[in-house]
Amino acid sequence: MFRYYQPDLGANPDDPFARGDDGKLVRRGFWLDMSDRSLVLAMTQGIGATLTADEKRAHLADIGREHLIDEVCVQEILPPER
């Protein structure tokens, strides 16, 4: 089961990540109207930058943009331990 980001709707009732009681995005059109480039920027440098990689993956899958997961969820390469 996907773990979606759950925003504080008391602080920002118009949050584009808001979901209804049925678990569906309330402002789905906000995301669907974005170009791929704009969506990548929003998720990496804008409103989605603070989300975890799992939350970003779930959100992108939900809006049908799985092809952007590699651009949005960059793998961190750690140096070998000494």
Distance bins in CASP14 RR format, pairs under 12 A and 6 or more apart:
PFRMAT RR
TARGET T0000
AUTHOR 0000-0000-0000
RMODE 2
METHOD distances of the structure
MODEL  1
1 23 0 0 0 0 0 1 0 0 0 0 0
1 54 0 0 0 0 0 1 0 0 0 0 0
1 58 0 0 0 0 1 0 0 0 0 0 0
1 61 0 0 0 0 0 1 0 0 0 0 0
2 19 0 0 0 0 0 1 0 0 0 0 0
2 23 0 0 0 0 0 1 0 0 0 0 0
2 54 0 0 0 0 1 0 0 0 0 0 0
2 55 0 0 0 0 1 0 0 0 0 0 0
2 56 0 0 0 0 0 1 0 0 0 0 0
2 57 1 0 0 1 0 0 0 0 0 0 0
2 58 1 1 0 0 0 0 0 0 0 0 0
2 59 0 0 0 0 1 0 0 0 0 0 0
2 60 0 0 0 0 0 1 0 0 0 0 0
2 61 1 0 0 1 0 0 0 0 0 0 0
2 62 1 0 0 1 0 0 0 0 0 0 0
2 63 0 0 0 0 0 1 0 0 0 0 0
2 66 0 0 0 0 0 1 0 0 0 0 0
3 19 0 0 0 0 0 1 0 0 0 0 0
3 51 0 0 0 0 0 1 0 0 0 0 0
3 52 0 0 0 0 1 0 0 0 0 0 0
3 53 0 0 0 0 0 1 0 0 0 0 0
3 54 1 0 1 0 0 0 0 0 0 0 0
3 55 1 0 0 1 0 0 0 0 0 0 0
3 56 0 0 0 0 0 1 0 0 0 0 0
3 57 0 0 0 0 1 0 0 0 0 0 0
3 58 1 0 1 0 0 0 0 0 0 0 0
3 59 0 0 0 0 0 1 0 0 0 0 0
3 61 0 0 0 0 0 1 0 0 0 0 0
3 62 0 0 0 0 0 1 0 0 0 0 0
4 17 1 0 0 1 0 0 0 0 0 0 0
4 18 0 0 0 0 0 1 0 0 0 0 0
4 19 1 0 0 1 0 0 0 0 0 0 0
4 20 0 0 0 0 0 1 0 0 0 0 0
4 23 1 0 0 1 0 0 0 0 0 0 0
4 24 0 0 0 0 0 1 0 0 0 0 0
4 25 0 0 0 0 1 0 0 0 0 0 0
4 51 0 0 0 0 1 0 0 0 0 0 0
4 52 0 0 0 0 0 1 0 0 0 0 0
4 54 0 0 0 0 1 0 0 0 0 0 0
4 55 1 0 0 1 0 0 0 0 0 0 0
4 56 0 0 0 0 0 1 0 0 0 0 0
4 57 0 0 0 0 0 1 0 0 0 0 0
4 58 1 0 1 0 0 0 0 0 0 0 0
4 59 1 0 0 1 0 0 0 0 0 0 0
4 60 0 0 0 0 0 1 0 0 0 0 0
4 61 0 0 0 0 0 1 0 0 0 0 0
4 62 1 0 0 1 0 0 0 0 0 0 0
4 63 0 0 0 0 0 1 0 0 0 0 0
5 15 0 0 0 0 1 0 0 0 0 0 0
5 16 0 0 0 0 0 1 0 0 0 0 0
5 17 1 0 1 0 0 0 0 0 0 0 0
5 18 0 0 0 0 1 0 0 0 0 0 0
5 19 0 0 0 0 1 0 0 0 0 0 0
5 23 0 0 0 0 0 1 0 0 0 0 0
5 25 0 0 0 0 0 1 0 0 0 0 0
5 43 0 0 0 0 0 1 0 0 0 0 0
5 47 0 0 0 0 0 1 0 0 0 0 0
5 48 0 0 0 0 1 0 0 0 0 0 0
5 49 0 0 0 0 0 1 0 0 0 0 0
5 50 0 0 0 0 1 0 0 0 0 0 0
5 51 1 0 1 0 0 0 0 0 0 0 0
5 52 1 0 0 1 0 0 0 0 0 0 0
5 53 0 0 0 0 0 1 0 0 0 0 0
5 54 0 0 0 0 1 0 0 0 0 0 0
5 55 1 0 1 0 0 0 0 0 0 0 0
5 56 0 0 0 0 1 0 0 0 0 0 0
5 57 0 0 0 0 0 1 0 0 0 0 0
5 58 1 0 0 1 0 0 0 0 0 0 0
5 59 1 0 0 1 0 0 0 0 0 0 0
5 60 0 0 0 0 0 1 0 0 0 0 0
5 62 0 0 0 0 0 1 0 0 0 0 0
6 15 0 0 0 0 1 0 0 0 0 0 0
6 17 1 0 0 1 0 0 0 0 0 0 0
6 18 0 0 0 0 1 0 0 0 0 0 0
6 19 1 0 0 1 0 0 0 0 0 0 0
6 20 0 0 0 0 0 1 0 0 0 0 0
6 23 0 0 0 0 0 1 0 0 0 0 0
6 51 0 0 0 0 0 1 0 0 0 0 0
6 52 0 0 0 0 0 1 0 0 0 0 0
6 55 0 0 0 0 1 0 0 0 0 0 0
6 58 0 0 0 0 0 1 0 0 0 0 0
6 59 0 0 0 0 0 1 0 0 0 0 0
7 13 0 0 0 0 1 0 0 0 0 0 0
7 14 0 0 0 0 1 0 0 0 0 0 0
7 15 1 0 1 0 0 0 0 0 0 0 0
7 16 0 0 0 0 1 0 0 0 0 0 0
7 17 1 0 1 0 0 0 0 0 0 0 0
7 18 1 0 0 1 0 0 0 0 0 0 0
7 19 0 0 0 0 1 0 0 0 0 0 0
7 20 0 0 0 0 0 1 0 0 0 0 0
7 25 0 0 0 0 0 1 0 0 0 0 0
7 26 0 0 0 0 0 1 0 0 0 0 0
7 27 0 0 0 0 0 1 0 0 0 0 0
7 47 0 0 0 0 1 0 0 0 0 0 0
7 48 0 0 0 0 0 1 0 0 0 0 0
7 50 0 0 0 0 0 1 0 0 0 0 0
7 51 0 0 0 0 1 0 0 0 0 0 0
7 55 0 0 0 0 0 1 0 0 0 0 0
7 59 0 0 0 0 0 1 0 0 0 0 0
8 15 1 0 0 1 0 0 0 0 0 0 0
8 17 0 0 0 0 0 1 0 0 0 0 0
8 18 0 0 0 0 0 1 0 0 0 0 0
9 15 1 0 0 1 0 0 0 0 0 0 0
9 16 0 0 0 0 0 1 0 0 0 0 0
9 17 0 0 0 0 1 0 0 0 0 0 0
9 18 1 0 1 0 0 0 0 0 0 0 0
9 19 0 0 0 0 1 0 0 0 0 0 0
9 20 0 0 0 0 1 0 0 0 0 0 0
9 26 0 0 0 0 1 0 0 0 0 0 0
9 27 0 0 0 0 0 1 0 0 0 0 0
10 18 0 0 0 0 0 1 0 0 0 0 0
11 18 0 0 0 0 0 1 0 0 0 0 0
12 18 0 0 0 0 1 0 0 0 0 0 0
12 27 0 0 0 0 0 1 0 0 0 0 0
12 47 0 0 0 0 0 1 0 0 0 0 0
13 26 0 0 0 0 1 0 0 0 0 0 0
13 27 0 0 0 0 0 1 0 0 0 0 0
14 26 0 0 0 0 1 0 0 0 0 0 0
14 27 1 0 0 1 0 0 0 0 0 0 0
14 30 0 0 0 0 1 0 0 0 0 0 0
14 47 0 0 0 0 0 1 0 0 0 0 0
15 25 0 0 0 0 0 1 0 0 0 0 0
15 26 0 0 0 0 1 0 0 0 0 0 0
15 27 0 0 0 0 1 0 0 0 0 0 0
15 30 0 0 0 0 0 1 0 0 0 0 0
15 47 0 0 0 0 1 0 0 0 0 0 0
15 48 0 0 0 0 0 1 0 0 0 0 0
15 51 0 0 0 0 0 1 0 0 0 0 0
16 25 0 0 0 0 1 0 0 0 0 0 0
16 26 0 0 0 0 1 0 0 0 0 0 0
16 27 1 0 1 0 0 0 0 0 0 0 0
16 28 0 0 0 0 1 0 0 0 0 0 0
16 29 0 0 0 0 1 0 0 0 0 0 0
16 30 1 0 1 0 0 0 0 0 0 0 0
16 31 1 0 0 1 0 0 0 0 0 0 0
16 32 0 0 0 0 0 1 0 0 0 0 0
16 33 0 0 0 0 0 1 0 0 0 0 0
16 34 0 0 0 0 1 0 0 0 0 0 0
16 39 0 0 0 0 0 1 0 0 0 0 0
16 42 0 0 0 0 1 0 0 0 0 0 0
16 43 0 0 0 0 0 1 0 0 0 0 0
16 46 0 0 0 0 0 1 0 0 0 0 0
16 47 1 0 0 1 0 0 0 0 0 0 0
16 48 0 0 0 0 1 0 0 0 0 0 0
16 51 0 0 0 0 0 1 0 0 0 0 0
16 59 0 0 0 0 1 0 0 0 0 0 0
16 63 0 0 0 0 0 1 0 0 0 0 0
17 23 0 0 0 0 0 1 0 0 0 0 0
17 24 0 0 0 0 0 1 0 0 0 0 0
17 25 1 0 0 1 0 0 0 0 0 0 0
17 26 0 0 0 0 1 0 0 0 0 0 0
17 27 0 0 0 0 1 0 0 0 0 0 0
17 28 0 0 0 0 0 1 0 0 0 0 0
17 30 0 0 0 0 1 0 0 0 0 0 0
17 31 0 0 0 0 1 0 0 0 0 0 0
17 42 0 0 0 0 0 1 0 0 0 0 0
17 43 0 0 0 0 0 1 0 0 0 0 0
17 47 1 0 0 1 0 0 0 0 0 0 0
17 48 1 0 0 1 0 0 0 0 0 0 0
17 50 0 0 0 0 0 1 0 0 0 0 0
17 51 0 0 0 0 1 0 0 0 0 0 0
17 55 0 0 0 0 1 0 0 0 0 0 0
17 56 0 0 0 0 0 1 0 0 0 0 0
17 58 0 0 0 0 0 1 0 0 0 0 0
17 59 1 0 0 1 0 0 0 0 0 0 0
17 62 0 0 0 0 0 1 0 0 0 0 0
17 63 0 0 0 0 0 1 0 0 0 0 0
18 24 0 0 0 0 0 1 0 0 0 0 0
18 25 1 0 0 1 0 0 0 0 0 0 0
18 26 1 0 1 0 0 0 0 0 0 0 0
18 27 1 0 0 1 0 0 0 0 0 0 0
18 28 0 0 0 0 0 1 0 0 0 0 0
18 30 0 0 0 0 1 0 0 0 0 0 0
18 31 0 0 0 0 0 1 0 0 0 0 0
18 47 0 0 0 0 0 1 0 0 0 0 0
18 59 0 0 0 0 0 1 0 0 0 0 0
19 25 1 0 1 0 0 0 0 0 0 0 0
19 26 1 0 0 1 0 0 0 0 0 0 0
19 27 0 0 0 0 1 0 0 0 0 0 0
19 28 0 0 0 0 1 0 0 0 0 0 0
19 58 0 0 0 0 0 1 0 0 0 0 0
19 59 0 0 0 0 0 1 0 0 0 0 0
19 62 0 0 0 0 1 0 0 0 0 0 0
20 26 1 0 1 0 0 0 0 0 0 0 0
20 27 0 0 0 0 0 1 0 0 0 0 0
20 28 0 0 0 0 0 1 0 0 0 0 0
22 28 0 0 0 0 0 1 0 0 0 0 0
23 58 0 0 0 0 0 1 0 0 0 0 0
23 62 0 0 0 0 1 0 0 0 0 0 0
24 31 0 0 0 0 0 1 0 0 0 0 0
24 62 0 0 0 0 1 0 0 0 0 0 0
24 63 0 0 0 0 0 1 0 0 0 0 0
25 31 1 0 0 1 0 0 0 0 0 0 0
25 32 0 0 0 0 1 0 0 0 0 0 0
25 58 0 0 0 0 0 1 0 0 0 0 0
25 59 0 0 0 0 1 0 0 0 0 0 0
25 60 0 0 0 0 0 1 0 0 0 0 0
25 62 1 0 0 1 0 0 0 0 0 0 0
25 63 1 0 0 1 0 0 0 0 0 0 0
25 64 0 0 0 0 0 1 0 0 0 0 0
27 33 0 0 0 0 0 1 0 0 0 0 0
27 34 0 0 0 0 0 1 0 0 0 0 0
27 47 0 0 0 0 0 1 0 0 0 0 0
27 63 0 0 0 0 0 1 0 0 0 0 0
28 34 0 0 0 0 0 1 0 0 0 0 0
28 59 0 0 0 0 0 1 0 0 0 0 0
28 62 0 0 0 0 1 0 0 0 0 0 0
28 63 1 0 0 1 0 0 0 0 0 0 0
28 64 0 0 0 0 0 1 0 0 0 0 0
29 39 0 0 0 0 0 1 0 0 0 0 0
29 63 0 0 0 0 1 0 0 0 0 0 0
30 38 0 0 0 0 0 1 0 0 0 0 0
30 39 0 0 0 0 0 1 0 0 0 0 0
30 42 0 0 0 0 1 0 0 0 0 0 0
30 47 0 0 0 0 0 1 0 0 0 0 0
30 59 0 0 0 0 0 1 0 0 0 0 0
30 63 0 0 0 0 1 0 0 0 0 0 0
31 38 0 0 0 0 1 0 0 0 0 0 0
31 39 1 0 0 1 0 0 0 0 0 0 0
31 42 0 0 0 0 1 0 0 0 0 0 0
31 43 0 0 0 0 1 0 0 0 0 0 0
31 47 0 0 0 0 0 1 0 0 0 0 0
31 48 0 0 0 0 0 1 0 0 0 0 0
31 59 0 0 0 0 1 0 0 0 0 0 0
31 60 0 0 0 0 1 0 0 0 0 0 0
31 61 0 0 0 0 0 1 0 0 0 0 0
31 62 0 0 0 0 1 0 0 0 0 0 0
31 63 1 0 1 0 0 0 0 0 0 0 0
31 64 0 0 0 0 1 0 0 0 0 0 0
31 65 0 0 0 0 1 0 0 0 0 0 0
31 68 0 0 0 0 0 1 0 0 0 0 0
32 38 0 0 0 0 0 1 0 0 0 0 0
32 39 0 0 0 0 1 0 0 0 0 0 0
32 62 0 0 0 0 0 1 0 0 0 0 0
32 63 1 0 0 1 0 0 0 0 0 0 0
32 64 0 0 0 0 1 0 0 0 0 0 0
32 65 0 0 0 0 1 0 0 0 0 0 0
33 39 0 0 0 0 1 0 0 0 0 0 0
33 42 0 0 0 0 0 1 0 0 0 0 0
33 63 0 0 0 0 0 1 0 0 0 0 0
34 40 0 0 0 0 1 0 0 0 0 0 0
34 41 0 0 0 0 1 0 0 0 0 0 0
34 42 1 0 0 1 0 0 0 0 0 0 0
34 43 0 0 0 0 1 0 0 0 0 0 0
34 46 0 0 0 0 0 1 0 0 0 0 0
34 47 0 0 0 0 0 1 0 0 0 0 0
34 60 0 0 0 0 0 1 0 0 0 0 0
34 63 0 0 0 0 1 0 0 0 0 0 0
34 64 0 0 0 0 0 1 0 0 0 0 0
34 65 0 0 0 0 1 0 0 0 0 0 0
34 68 0 0 0 0 0 1 0 0 0 0 0
35 41 0 0 0 0 1 0 0 0 0 0 0
35 42 0 0 0 0 0 1 0 0 0 0 0
35 65 0 0 0 0 0 1 0 0 0 0 0
35 68 0 0 0 0 0 1 0 0 0 0 0
36 42 0 0 0 0 0 1 0 0 0 0 0
36 43 0 0 0 0 0 1 0 0 0 0 0
36 60 0 0 0 0 0 1 0 0 0 0 0
36 63 0 0 0 0 0 1 0 0 0 0 0
36 64 0 0 0 0 0 1 0 0 0 0 0
36 65 1 0 0 1 0 0 0 0 0 0 0
36 66 0 0 0 0 0 1 0 0 0 0 0
36 67 1 0 0 1 0 0 0 0 0 0 0
36 68 1 0 1 0 0 0 0 0 0 0 0
36 69 0 0 0 0 0 1 0 0 0 0 0
36 71 0 0 0 0 1 0 0 0 0 0 0
36 72 0 0 0 0 0 1 0 0 0 0 0
37 43 0 0 0 0 0 1 0 0 0 0 0
37 44 0 0 0 0 0 1 0 0 0 0 0
37 45 0 0 0 0 0 1 0 0 0 0 0
37 65 0 0 0 0 0 1 0 0 0 0 0
37 68 0 0 0 0 1 0 0 0 0 0 0
37 71 0 0 0 0 1 0 0 0 0 0 0
37 72 0 0 0 0 0 1 0 0 0 0 0
38 44 0 0 0 0 0 1 0 0 0 0 0
38 45 0 0 0 0 0 1 0 0 0 0 0
38 46 0 0 0 0 0 1 0 0 0 0 0
38 47 0 0 0 0 0 1 0 0 0 0 0
38 65 0 0 0 0 0 1 0 0 0 0 0
38 68 0 0 0 0 0 1 0 0 0 0 0
39 45 0 0 0 0 0 1 0 0 0 0 0
39 46 0 0 0 0 0 1 0 0 0 0 0
39 47 0 0 0 0 0 1 0 0 0 0 0
39 48 0 0 0 0 1 0 0 0 0 0 0
39 56 0 0 0 0 0 1 0 0 0 0 0
39 59 0 0 0 0 1 0 0 0 0 0 0
39 60 1 0 0 1 0 0 0 0 0 0 0
39 63 0 0 0 0 1 0 0 0 0 0 0
39 64 0 0 0 0 0 1 0 0 0 0 0
39 65 1 0 0 1 0 0 0 0 0 0 0
39 66 0 0 0 0 0 1 0 0 0 0 0
39 67 0 0 0 0 0 1 0 0 0 0 0
39 68 1 0 0 1 0 0 0 0 0 0 0
39 69 0 0 0 0 0 1 0 0 0 0 0
39 71 0 0 0 0 1 0 0 0 0 0 0
39 72 1 0 0 1 0 0 0 0 0 0 0
40 46 0 0 0 0 0 1 0 0 0 0 0
40 48 0 0 0 0 0 1 0 0 0 0 0
40 49 0 0 0 0 0 1 0 0 0 0 0
40 56 0 0 0 0 0 1 0 0 0 0 0
40 60 0 0 0 0 1 0 0 0 0 0 0
40 65 0 0 0 0 1 0 0 0 0 0 0
40 67 0 0 0 0 0 1 0 0 0 0 0
40 68 1 0 1 0 0 0 0 0 0 0 0
40 69 0 0 0 0 0 1 0 0 0 0 0
40 70 0 0 0 0 0 1 0 0 0 0 0
40 71 1 0 1 0 0 0 0 0 0 0 0
40 72 1 0 1 0 0 0 0 0 0 0 0
40 73 0 0 0 0 0 1 0 0 0 0 0
40 74 0 0 0 0 0 1 0 0 0 0 0
41 47 0 0 0 0 0 1 0 0 0 0 0
41 48 0 0 0 0 1 0 0 0 0 0 0
41 49 0 0 0 0 1 0 0 0 0 0 0
41 68 0 0 0 0 0 1 0 0 0 0 0
41 71 0 0 0 0 0 1 0 0 0 0 0
41 72 0 0 0 0 1 0 0 0 0 0 0
42 48 1 0 0 1 0 0 0 0 0 0 0
42 49 0 0 0 0 1 0 0 0 0 0 0
42 50 0 0 0 0 0 1 0 0 0 0 0
42 51 0 0 0 0 0 1 0 0 0 0 0
42 56 0 0 0 0 0 1 0 0 0 0 0
42 59 0 0 0 0 0 1 0 0 0 0 0
42 60 0 0 0 0 0 1 0 0 0 0 0
42 63 0 0 0 0 0 1 0 0 0 0 0
42 65 0 0 0 0 0 1 0 0 0 0 0
42 68 0 0 0 0 0 1 0 0 0 0 0
42 71 0 0 0 0 0 1 0 0 0 0 0
42 72 0 0 0 0 1 0 0 0 0 0 0
43 49 1 0 0 1 0 0 0 0 0 0 0
43 50 0 0 0 0 0 1 0 0 0 0 0
43 51 1 0 0 1 0 0 0 0 0 0 0
43 52 0 0 0 0 0 1 0 0 0 0 0
43 53 0 0 0 0 0 1 0 0 0 0 0
43 55 0 0 0 0 1 0 0 0 0 0 0
43 56 1 0 1 0 0 0 0 0 0 0 0
43 57 0 0 0 0 0 1 0 0 0 0 0
43 58 0 0 0 0 0 1 0 0 0 0 0
43 59 1 0 0 1 0 0 0 0 0 0 0
43 60 1 0 0 1 0 0 0 0 0 0 0
43 63 0 0 0 0 0 1 0 0 0 0 0
43 65 0 0 0 0 1 0 0 0 0 0 0
43 68 1 0 0 1 0 0 0 0 0 0 0
43 69 0 0 0 0 1 0 0 0 0 0 0
43 71 0 0 0 0 1 0 0 0 0 0 0
43 72 1 0 1 0 0 0 0 0 0 0 0
43 73 0 0 0 0 1 0 0 0 0 0 0
43 74 0 0 0 0 0 1 0 0 0 0 0
44 50 0 0 0 0 0 1 0 0 0 0 0
44 51 0 0 0 0 0 1 0 0 0 0 0
44 53 0 0 0 0 0 1 0 0 0 0 0
44 56 0 0 0 0 1 0 0 0 0 0 0
44 60 0 0 0 0 0 1 0 0 0 0 0
44 68 0 0 0 0 0 1 0 0 0 0 0
44 69 0 0 0 0 0 1 0 0 0 0 0
44 70 0 0 0 0 0 1 0 0 0 0 0
44 71 1 0 0 1 0 0 0 0 0 0 0
44 72 1 0 1 0 0 0 0 0 0 0 0
44 73 0 0 0 0 1 0 0 0 0 0 0
44 74 1 0 0 1 0 0 0 0 0 0 0
45 72 0 0 0 0 0 1 0 0 0 0 0
46 56 0 0 0 0 0 1 0 0 0 0 0
46 72 0 0 0 0 0 1 0 0 0 0 0
47 56 0 0 0 0 0 1 0 0 0 0 0
47 59 0 0 0 0 0 1 0 0 0 0 0
48 55 0 0 0 0 1 0 0 0 0 0 0
48 56 1 0 0 1 0 0 0 0 0 0 0
48 59 0 0 0 0 1 0 0 0 0 0 0
48 60 0 0 0 0 0 1 0 0 0 0 0
48 72 0 0 0 0 1 0 0 0 0 0 0
48 73 0 0 0 0 0 1 0 0 0 0 0
49 55 0 0 0 0 0 1 0 0 0 0 0
49 56 0 0 0 0 1 0 0 0 0 0 0
49 72 0 0 0 0 1 0 0 0 0 0 0
49 73 0 0 0 0 0 1 0 0 0 0 0
49 74 0 0 0 0 0 1 0 0 0 0 0
50 56 0 0 0 0 0 1 0 0 0 0 0
51 57 0 0 0 0 1 0 0 0 0 0 0
51 58 0 0 0 0 1 0 0 0 0 0 0
51 59 1 0 0 1 0 0 0 0 0 0 0
51 60 0 0 0 0 0 1 0 0 0 0 0
51 72 0 0 0 0 1 0 0 0 0 0 0
51 73 0 0 0 0 1 0 0 0 0 0 0
52 58 0 0 0 0 1 0 0 0 0 0 0
52 59 0 0 0 0 0 1 0 0 0 0 0
52 72 0 0 0 0 0 1 0 0 0 0 0
52 73 0 0 0 0 1 0 0 0 0 0 0
53 59 0 0 0 0 0 1 0 0 0 0 0
53 60 0 0 0 0 0 1 0 0 0 0 0
53 69 0 0 0 0 1 0 0 0 0 0 0
53 70 0 0 0 0 0 1 0 0 0 0 0
53 72 0 0 0 0 1 0 0 0 0 0 0
53 73 1 0 1 0 0 0 0 0 0 0 0
53 74 0 0 0 0 1 0 0 0 0 0 0
53 75 0 0 0 0 1 0 0 0 0 0 0
53 76 0 0 0 0 1 0 0 0 0 0 0
54 60 0 0 0 0 0 1 0 0 0 0 0
54 61 0 0 0 0 0 1 0 0 0 0 0
54 69 0 0 0 0 0 1 0 0 0 0 0
54 72 0 0 0 0 0 1 0 0 0 0 0
54 73 0 0 0 0 1 0 0 0 0 0 0
55 61 0 0 0 0 0 1 0 0 0 0 0
55 62 0 0 0 0 0 1 0 0 0 0 0
55 69 0 0 0 0 0 1 0 0 0 0 0
55 72 0 0 0 0 0 1 0 0 0 0 0
55 73 0 0 0 0 1 0 0 0 0 0 0
56 62 0 0 0 0 0 1 0 0 0 0 0
56 63 0 0 0 0 0 1 0 0 0 0 0
56 65 0 0 0 0 0 1 0 0 0 0 0
56 66 0 0 0 0 0 1 0 0 0 0 0
56 68 0 0 0 0 1 0 0 0 0 0 0
56 69 1 0 0 1 0 0 0 0 0 0 0
56 70 0 0 0 0 0 1 0 0 0 0 0
56 71 0 0 0 0 0 1 0 0 0 0 0
56 72 1 0 1 0 0 0 0 0 0 0 0
56 73 1 0 1 0 0 0 0 0 0 0 0
56 74 0 0 0 0 0 1 0 0 0 0 0
57 63 0 0 0 0 0 1 0 0 0 0 0
57 64 0 0 0 0 0 1 0 0 0 0 0
57 65 0 0 0 0 0 1 0 0 0 0 0
57 66 0 0 0 0 1 0 0 0 0 0 0
57 68 0 0 0 0 1 0 0 0 0 0 0
57 69 1 0 1 0 0 0 0 0 0 0 0
57 70 0 0 0 0 0 1 0 0 0 0 0
57 71 0 0 0 0 0 1 0 0 0 0 0
57 72 0 0 0 0 1 0 0 0 0 0 0
57 73 1 0 1 0 0 0 0 0 0 0 0
58 64 0 0 0 0 0 1 0 0 0 0 0
58 65 0 0 0 0 0 1 0 0 0 0 0
58 66 0 0 0 0 0 1 0 0 0 0 0
58 69 0 0 0 0 0 1 0 0 0 0 0
58 72 0 0 0 0 0 1 0 0 0 0 0
58 73 0 0 0 0 0 1 0 0 0 0 0
59 65 0 0 0 0 1 0 0 0 0 0 0
59 66 0 0 0 0 0 1 0 0 0 0 0
59 68 0 0 0 0 0 1 0 0 0 0 0
59 69 0 0 0 0 1 0 0 0 0 0 0
59 72 0 0 0 0 1 0 0 0 0 0 0
59 73 0 0 0 0 0 1 0 0 0 0 0
60 66 1 0 1 0 0 0 0 0 0 0 0
60 67 0 0 0 0 1 0 0 0 0 0 0
60 68 1 0 1 0 0 0 0 0 0 0 0
60 69 1 0 1 0 0 0 0 0 0 0 0
60 70 0 0 0 0 0 1 0 0 0 0 0
60 71 0 0 0 0 1 0 0 0 0 0 0
60 72 1 0 0 1 0 0 0 0 0 0 0
60 73 0 0 0 0 1 0 0 0 0 0 0
61 67 0 0 0 0 0 1 0 0 0 0 0
61 68 0 0 0 0 0 1 0 0 0 0 0
61 69 1 0 0 1 0 0 0 0 0 0 0
61 72 0 0 0 0 0 1 0 0 0 0 0
61 73 0 0 0 0 0 1 0 0 0 0 0
62 69 0 0 0 0 0 1 0 0 0 0 0
63 69 0 0 0 0 0 1 0 0 0 0 0
63 72 0 0 0 0 0 1 0 0 0 0 0
65 71 0 0 0 0 1 0 0 0 0 0 0
65 72 0 0 0 0 1 0 0 0 0 0 0
65 73 0 0 0 0 0 1 0 0 0 0 0
66 72 0 0 0 0 0 1 0 0 0 0 0
66 73 0 0 0 0 0 1 0 0 0 0 0
68 74 0 0 0 0 0 1 0 0 0 0 0
69 75 0 0 0 0 0 1 0 0 0 0 0
END
